[in-house]
Every structure is written in structure tokens, then in C-alpha cells.
């Protein structure tokens, strides 16, 4: 029984540290920035562009409360940019 517990603990530790194999930093002009920070900056810009597009189309009134819509859009664009450029 002790051998099974030790083996399963080893498997859990290996699975937990499997994501640590790649360095998530990006070299920009000699400084290393976390990739998520660049994805977040791009997401804020994309959300601003989406706001302008939605406002021109007249969809803003039907879209919902801005306190829910804009953070959700930033999160969506951040995850998409991270997957497209850094994953």
C-alpha cells in the first residue's frame, strides 16, 4: 500500500511540474517581459477597437452592461493572443 501511495504521489508531482518546461518570457530590446503582459496589452487595444466597431454598428445598447462586457472581452482577447502567439 505504501508503494502505491508513493508512486501516485510521484505521478502527481510530475504532472504538476510538466508546465514548467518552457520559459514564458519574451526578449524585447534586451529586456525580458512575460508573454502574458504583451498579450494583455494587445487585448486592451483590441477591446478598444471592438468598442469602436460595436458603437458604429449600434450594438452597444443590446450588448449588455459595460462592466461585464469589457472585462470579458479583454479576457477573451488575452487568451486568444496568448494561444496564437505564445503557446
Secondary structure as UniProt FT lines:
FT   HELIX           2..16
FT   HELIX           18..21
FT   STRAND          25..28
FT   TURN            29..30
FT   STRAND          31..34
FT   HELIX           35..57
FT   HELIX           60..63
FT   HELIX           66..85
//
